[in-house]
Amino acid sequence: MGEIVSEADKITVMDMEASLEHLSRGTVRHVDVMLIVTEPYYRSLETARRTLPLARALGINHIYAVVNKYRSAEDQKAVTDFCKNNDLEIIAKIPFDPNVTQADLEGKSLYDFNSESSVVKEVEKLAETLRERVPLNNSSASNVLSKPNC
């Protein structure tokens, strides 16, 4: 991965398998940003809880949670409480949206299917927030956005 992100003026986004293996093996040691994408379900929250100390131990400077596929205020509260109790900042909240499923069934990107989708809008906000918070750093390999948990 170090070779992939070797250009300091580039941003590389990697969607990684929902597994702790890449953390335990140190394959993500070159990332500047890790997004822990979690859903409001026990197994997803438990994976996020186990991911956090491994990411910190690797020296990743920017670790954020992204709440994904929430359907209700109760879902949001469950993840918000979890993140607060685990010292994990939430950077985005992306609601469940049936447009995602329909776009997939039609073999289209969500943006091409419905660029006004709530998910598209929230991901655009997330990208802007990351641009503001984590400027490119010429002394590091590159900025990488990683999603270890879907």
Secondary structure, DSSP 8 states (H G I E B T S, - for coil): -TTTT--TT-EEEEE--SSSHHHHTTTTTT-SEEEEEE-SSHHHHHHHHHHHHHHHHTT-SEEEEEEEEE-SHHHHHHHHHHHHHTT--EEEEEE--HHHHHHHHTT--HHHH-TT-HHHHHHHHHHHHHHHHS---TTSS-EEEEE---
